[in-house]
Amino acid sequence: MKDKTIDYALRATWQAVARMYNEEAAKFDTTMATGFTLLSVDPEKGTPSTSLGPKMGMESTSLSRILKNMEEKGLIRRKPNPNDGRSVLICLTPFGKEKREISKAVVLRFNDVVKSAVTEEQLDGFFSVMEVINELITEKKVYTKEIKTDQS
């Protein structure tokens, strides 16, 4: 993979991770997106629907579809937000909390297996590079000027 671009390595690896998570989630009649949502909702207090999308890095239309499906399956319920009358809290049902524990175990297993296959130094380097990439993007240091091509 060392001759590939950073972008390619990130994308290919994330696609492999997503495929792995979806295969595992299918064994429990769910999806990676549902599992990620279950893990993003506060299991005790619930989470305001308006903060869930940004927390997960998702557009509201995609999240709405997932939440509708989760509500139909009895994983979540919506209730008025006592702190903001205009929004609702997404709360896990007892069934949703059960599925959340499964999702959590799946994620922790992946972390444990990766940690057992790499050194602490390698893992620290990985997280360091990911942090730099996020900072470069957040601070708009990648595309601050127009890219000139031979044809411009």
GROMACS elastic network, one bead per residue, 0.5 to 0.9 nm:
[ bonds ]
;  ai    aj funct       b0    kb
    1     4     6  0.54701   500
    1     5     6  0.84665   500
    1     8     6  0.89267   500
    1     9     6  0.69672   500
    2     5     6  0.78380   500
    2     6     6  0.88217   500
    2     9     6  0.85851   500
    4     7     6  0.81699   500
    4     8     6  0.61773   500
    4     9     6  0.65965   500
    5     8     6  0.51119   500
    5     9     6  0.63709   500
    5    10     6  0.86956   500
    6     9     6  0.51748   500
    6    10     6  0.61796   500
    6    11     6  0.85736   500
    7    10     6  0.52258   500
    7    11     6  0.61035   500
    7    12     6  0.84876   500
    8    11     6  0.51749   500
    8    12     6  0.58652   500
    8    13     6  0.82565   500
    9    12     6  0.52907   500
    9    13     6  0.58876   500
    9    14     6  0.83535   500
   10    13     6  0.53248   500
   10    14     6  0.60144   500
   10    15     6  0.85283   500
   11    14     6  0.51646   500
   11    15     6  0.60616   500
   11    16     6  0.85911   500
   12    15     6  0.51469   500
   12    16     6  0.62474   500
   12    17     6  0.86888   500
   13    16     6  0.50819   500
   13    17     6  0.61902   500
   13    18     6  0.85722   500
   14    18     6  0.59870   500
   14    19     6  0.84527   500
   15    18     6  0.50353   500
   15    19     6  0.60299   500
   15    20     6  0.85001   500
   16    19     6  0.51040   500
   16    20     6  0.61242   500
   16    21     6  0.86219   500
   17    20     6  0.50484   500
   17    21     6  0.61281   500
   17    22     6  0.85457   500
   18    21     6  0.50917   500
   18    22     6  0.60381   500
   18    23     6  0.85205   500
   18    32     6  0.70330   500
   19    22     6  0.51172   500
   19    23     6  0.61130   500
   19    24     6  0.86199   500
   19    32     6  0.86172   500
   20    23     6  0.51873   500
   20    24     6  0.62725   500
   20    25     6  0.85616   500
   21    24     6  0.50944   500
   21    25     6  0.59162   500
   21    26     6  0.84978   500
   21    31     6  0.77575   500
   21    32     6  0.56265   500
   21    35     6  0.89865   500
   21   106     6  0.79915   500
   21   107     6  0.84593   500
   22    26     6  0.59981   500
   22    27     6  0.88015   500
   22    30     6  0.79724   500
   22    31     6  0.53902   500
   22    33     6  0.83628   500
   23    26     6  0.52480   500
   23    27     6  0.69332   500
   23    31     6  0.81905   500
   23    32     6  0.85367   500
   24    27     6  0.54707   500
   24    28     6  0.73508   500
   24    30     6  0.88082   500
   24    31     6  0.83624   500
   24    32     6  0.83590   500
   24   106     6  0.78724   500
   25    28     6  0.53195   500
   25    29     6  0.64226   500
   25    30     6  0.51037   500
   25    31     6  0.50384   500
   25    32     6  0.60083   500
   25    34     6  0.87862   500
   25    35     6  0.75618   500
   25   103     6  0.79014   500
   25   106     6  0.86169   500
   26    30     6  0.52854   500
   26    31     6  0.61441   500
   26    32     6  0.85452   500
   27    30     6  0.75415   500
   28    31     6  0.84180   500
   28    99     6  0.83383   500
   28   102     6  0.85106   500
   30    33     6  0.84276   500
   30    34     6  0.65086   500
   30    35     6  0.73541   500
   30    99     6  0.88558   500
   31    34     6  0.52272   500
   31    35     6  0.62875   500
   31    36     6  0.86330   500
   32    35     6  0.50060   500
   32    36     6  0.60343   500
   32    37     6  0.85056   500
   32   103     6  0.85310   500
   33    36     6  0.51093   500
   33    37     6  0.61528   500
   33    38     6  0.86168   500
   33    66     6  0.73437   500
   34    37     6  0.50465   500
   34    38     6  0.61298   500
   34    39     6  0.86531   500
   34    66     6  0.67005   500
   34    67     6  0.82712   500
   34    69     6  0.87775   500
   34    70     6  0.71580   500
   34   103     6  0.89742   500
   35    38     6  0.50393   500
   35    39     6  0.62696   500
   35    40     6  0.86404   500
   35    99     6  0.75915   500
   35   100     6  0.66689   500
   35   102     6  0.84294   500
   35   103     6  0.53518   500
   35   104     6  0.81839   500
   36    39     6  0.51554   500
   36    40     6  0.62185   500
   36    41     6  0.89448   500
   36    56     6  0.79840   500
   36   100     6  0.87547   500
   36   103     6  0.75937   500
   37    41     6  0.64063   500
   37    52     6  0.82520   500
   37    56     6  0.76080   500
   37    63     6  0.86394   500
   37    66     6  0.81916   500
   37    67     6  0.83155   500
   37   100     6  0.88186   500
   38    41     6  0.55378   500
   38    42     6  0.84200   500
   38    43     6  0.82955   500
   38    75     6  0.83015   500
   38    76     6  0.86196   500
   38    92     6  0.75977   500
   38    96     6  0.70460   500
   38    97     6  0.77707   500
   38    99     6  0.75435   500
   38   100     6  0.52666   500
   38   101     6  0.88878   500
   38   103     6  0.76101   500
   38   104     6  0.89366   500
   39    42     6  0.76593   500
   39    43     6  0.82591   500
   39   100     6  0.60167   500
   39   101     6  0.84940   500
   39   103     6  0.71360   500
   39   104     6  0.69080   500
   40    43     6  0.87186   500
   40    47     6  0.81572   500
   40    52     6  0.71878   500
   40    55     6  0.74266   500
   40    56     6  0.70495   500
   41    44     6  0.87111   500
   41    45     6  0.85490   500
   41    46     6  0.58533   500
   41    47     6  0.53737   500
   41    48     6  0.86966   500
   41    52     6  0.74573   500
   41    90     6  0.70505   500
   41    91     6  0.70799   500
   41    92     6  0.73296   500
   42    45     6  0.56769   500
   42    47     6  0.56322   500
   42    90     6  0.86081   500
   42    91     6  0.75468   500
   42    92     6  0.80254   500
   43    46     6  0.58987   500
   43    47     6  0.84592   500
   43    91     6  0.70395   500
   43    92     6  0.60430   500
   43    93     6  0.88262   500
   43    96     6  0.88137   500
   43    97     6  0.67484   500
   43   100     6  0.84454   500
   44    91     6  0.79272   500
   44    92     6  0.80581   500
   45    89     6  0.84445   500
   45    90     6  0.89373   500
   45    91     6  0.71522   500
   46    89     6  0.57119   500
   46    90     6  0.53160   500
   46    92     6  0.68317   500
   47    50     6  0.84238   500
   47    51     6  0.71609   500
   47    52     6  0.66907   500
   47    81     6  0.89971   500
   47    88     6  0.83594   500
   47    89     6  0.52087   500
   47    90     6  0.52299   500
   47    91     6  0.66870   500
   48    51     6  0.55245   500
   48    52     6  0.64800   500
   48    81     6  0.69960   500
   48    87     6  0.67828   500
   48    88     6  0.57723   500
   48    90     6  0.60195   500
   48    91     6  0.88259   500
   49    52     6  0.52128   500
   49    53     6  0.73401   500
   49    78     6  0.87358   500
   49    87     6  0.68541   500
   49    88     6  0.58789   500
   49    89     6  0.57177   500
   49    90     6  0.58878   500
   50    53     6  0.65726   500
   50    54     6  0.78307   500
   50    60     6  0.84456   500
   50    87     6  0.70462   500
   50    88     6  0.80207   500
   50    89     6  0.86762   500
   51    54     6  0.56736   500
   51    55     6  0.60891   500
   51    56     6  0.86995   500
   52    55     6  0.50655   500
   52    56     6  0.61636   500
   52    57     6  0.84551   500
   52    58     6  0.83313   500
   52    60     6  0.88120   500
   52    63     6  0.82860   500
   52    90     6  0.85922   500
   53    56     6  0.52146   500
   53    57     6  0.58401   500
   53    59     6  0.60895   500
   53    60     6  0.58820   500
   53    62     6  0.88294   500
   53    63     6  0.64475   500
   54    58     6  0.61944   500
   54    59     6  0.77432   500
   54    60     6  0.86359   500
   55    58     6  0.78559   500
   56    59     6  0.89005   500
   58    61     6  0.83798   500
   58    62     6  0.67583   500
   58    63     6  0.64551   500
   59    62     6  0.55821   500
   59    63     6  0.63351   500
   59    64     6  0.86737   500
   60    64     6  0.58641   500
   60    65     6  0.86351   500
   61    64     6  0.50928   500
   61    65     6  0.65000   500
   61    66     6  0.88882   500
   62    65     6  0.53833   500
   62    66     6  0.65342   500
   62    67     6  0.88179   500
   63    66     6  0.50666   500
   63    67     6  0.60602   500
   63    68     6  0.84985   500
   64    67     6  0.51124   500
   64    68     6  0.60317   500
   64    69     6  0.85659   500
   65    68     6  0.51839   500
   65    69     6  0.62743   500
   65    70     6  0.86382   500
   66    69     6  0.51797   500
   66    70     6  0.61183   500
   66    71     6  0.86011   500
   67    71     6  0.60087   500
   67    72     6  0.85271   500
   67    76     6  0.77181   500
   67    90     6  0.85673   500
   68    71     6  0.51516   500
   68    72     6  0.62584   500
   68    73     6  0.87428   500
   69    72     6  0.51037   500
   69    73     6  0.63198   500
   69    74     6  0.87621   500
   69    75     6  0.88524   500
   70    73     6  0.50849   500
   70    74     6  0.62791   500
   70    75     6  0.52452   500
   70    76     6  0.60091   500
   70    77     6  0.85778   500
   70    96     6  0.85462   500
   71    74     6  0.50579   500
   71    75     6  0.57461   500
   71    76     6  0.50347   500
   71    77     6  0.59661   500
   71    78     6  0.81570   500
   72    75     6  0.76996   500
   72    76     6  0.84011   500
   73    76     6  0.80348   500
   74    77     6  0.73628   500
   74    92     6  0.87629   500
   74    93     6  0.68706   500
   74    94     6  0.89062   500
   74    95     6  0.68569   500
   74    96     6  0.70974   500
   75    91     6  0.85943   500
   75    92     6  0.59920   500
   75    93     6  0.54488   500
   75    94     6  0.76295   500
   75    95     6  0.56169   500
   75    97     6  0.76484   500
   75    98     6  0.89283   500
   75    99     6  0.78253   500
   76    90     6  0.65285   500
   76    91     6  0.54146   500
   76    93     6  0.51709   500
   76    94     6  0.86886   500
   76    95     6  0.82742   500
   76    96     6  0.60550   500
   76    97     6  0.89270   500
   77    89     6  0.82526   500
   77    90     6  0.60564   500
   77    91     6  0.53605   500
   77    92     6  0.64119   500
   77    93     6  0.65641   500
   78    81     6  0.89790   500
   78    88     6  0.61469   500
   78    89     6  0.56392   500
   78    91     6  0.61257   500
   78    92     6  0.88105   500
   79    82     6  0.88630   500
   79    87     6  0.88659   500
   79    88     6  0.54606   500
   79    89     6  0.53075   500
   79    90     6  0.67872   500
   79    91     6  0.73727   500
   80    83     6  0.87717   500
   80    84     6  0.80217   500
   80    85     6  0.66814   500
   80    86     6  0.80790   500
   80    87     6  0.65462   500
   80    89     6  0.60015   500
   80    90     6  0.89712   500
   81    84     6  0.53099   500
   81    85     6  0.58997   500
   81    86     6  0.75824   500
   81    87     6  0.56836   500
   81    89     6  0.52136   500
   81    90     6  0.89472   500
   82    85     6  0.63765   500
   82    87     6  0.88162   500
   82    88     6  0.84600   500
   82    89     6  0.86429   500
   83    87     6  0.86650   500
   84    87     6  0.57709   500
   84    88     6  0.78982   500
   85    88     6  0.76793   500
   91    96     6  0.86659   500
   92    95     6  0.76008   500
   92    96     6  0.50123   500
   92    97     6  0.58781   500
   92   100     6  0.86769   500
   93    97     6  0.61788   500
   93    98     6  0.86274   500
   94    97     6  0.50552   500
   94    98     6  0.63761   500
   94    99     6  0.88161   500
   95    98     6  0.50735   500
   95    99     6  0.63516   500
   95   100     6  0.85454   500
   96    99     6  0.50942   500
   96   100     6  0.59739   500
   96   101     6  0.86853   500
   97   101     6  0.63171   500
   97   102     6  0.87977   500
   98   101     6  0.53133   500
   98   102     6  0.66484   500
   98   103     6  0.88988   500
   99   102     6  0.50691   500
   99   103     6  0.62493   500
   99   104     6  0.85989   500
  100   104     6  0.60523   500
  100   105     6  0.85753   500
  101   105     6  0.61631   500
  101   106     6  0.86528   500
  102   105     6  0.51170   500
  102   106     6  0.62725   500
  102   107     6  0.87778   500
  103   106     6  0.51191   500
  103   107     6  0.63161   500
  103   108     6  0.86245   500
  104   107     6  0.52312   500
  104   108     6  0.61035   500
  104   109     6  0.85098   500
  105   108     6  0.50913   500
  105   109     6  0.59856   500
  105   110     6  0.86287   500
  106   109     6  0.51567   500
  106   110     6  0.63731   500
  106   111     6  0.87780   500
  107   110     6  0.51851   500
  107   111     6  0.63010   500
  107   112     6  0.86771   500
  108   111     6  0.50009   500
  108   112     6  0.60601   500
  108   113     6  0.85858   500
  109   112     6  0.50644   500
  109   113     6  0.61343   500
  109   114     6  0.85990   500
  110   113     6  0.52517   500
  110   114     6  0.62127   500
  110   115     6  0.85278   500
  111   114     6  0.52604   500
  111   115     6  0.60024   500
  111   116     6  0.85544   500
  112   115     6  0.50815   500
  112   116     6  0.61219   500
  112   117     6  0.87229   500
  113   116     6  0.51752   500
  113   117     6  0.64211   500
  114   117     6  0.51370   500
  114   118     6  0.64270   500
  114   123     6  0.89146   500
  115   118     6  0.55045   500
  115   119     6  0.71521   500
  115   120     6  0.75251   500
  115   123     6  0.74307   500
  116   119     6  0.76208   500
  118   121     6  0.81278   500
  118   122     6  0.61445   500
  118   123     6  0.66684   500
  119   122     6  0.51250   500
  119   123     6  0.63268   500
  119   124     6  0.85908   500
  120   123     6  0.50766   500
  120   124     6  0.60462   500
  120   125     6  0.85119   500
  121   124     6  0.50562   500
  121   125     6  0.61188   500
  121   126     6  0.85894   500
  122   125     6  0.50239   500
  122   126     6  0.61503   500
  122   127     6  0.87267   500
  123   127     6  0.62638   500
  123   128     6  0.84665   500
  124   127     6  0.52320   500
  124   128     6  0.60211   500
  124   129     6  0.86434   500
  125   129     6  0.61496   500
  125   130     6  0.85822   500
  126   129     6  0.52687   500
  126   130     6  0.62419   500
  126   131     6  0.86425   500
  127   130     6  0.50178   500
  127   131     6  0.60733   500
  127   132     6  0.86339   500
  128   131     6  0.51201   500
  128   132     6  0.63180   500
  128   133     6  0.87378   500
  129   132     6  0.50876   500
  129   133     6  0.61931   500
  129   134     6  0.86294   500
  130   133     6  0.51170   500
  130   134     6  0.61790   500
  130   135     6  0.86004   500
  131   134     6  0.51356   500
  131   135     6  0.61297   500
  131   136     6  0.86086   500
  132   135     6  0.50589   500
  132   136     6  0.60778   500
  132   137     6  0.85787   500
  133   136     6  0.51731   500
  133   137     6  0.62548   500
  133   138     6  0.85521   500
  134   137     6  0.51878   500
  134   138     6  0.59232   500
  134   139     6  0.83829   500
  135   138     6  0.50151   500
  135   139     6  0.58063   500
  135   140     6  0.81872   500
  135   141     6  0.82900   500
  136   139     6  0.53425   500
  136   140     6  0.59966   500
  136   141     6  0.50208   500
  136   142     6  0.61487   500
  137   141     6  0.61752   500
  137   142     6  0.61894   500
  137   143     6  0.84182   500
  138   141     6  0.77554   500
  139   142     6  0.83280   500
  140   143     6  0.62564   500
  140   144     6  0.62435   500
  141   144     6  0.58596   500
  142   145     6  0.84836   500
  143   146     6  0.71056   500
  143   147     6  0.79820   500
  148   151     6  0.80960   500
  148   152     6  0.62917   500
  149   152     6  0.54466   500
